Amino acid sequence: MEILNHVFHEVVEHCYTIQHPTEGVIIYKEWLDASGKVIDSELRSKSGYDIDDPILFEAVCEMIDSLQPTDSE
């Protein structure tokens, strides 16, 4: 066995613990590259289970985005 390629990228992880009115405590994580662009994200329950709810995921993303300043601010 041999390694053919190894790519190393430095990323920043943001982890948010959110109290949702119907879902209870949920965890949203996002990973950003050096330019600040989100390259991956996930939504999990307090117990660590993946939450597969696109509407909830979008609502959480919009809430998080509203907290962060844009480039024009």
Secondary structure, DSSP 4 states (H G I P E B T S, - for coil): -----------EEEEEEEEETTTEEEEEEEEE-TTS-EEEEEEEETTS-B---HHHHHHHHHHHHHHSPPTT-
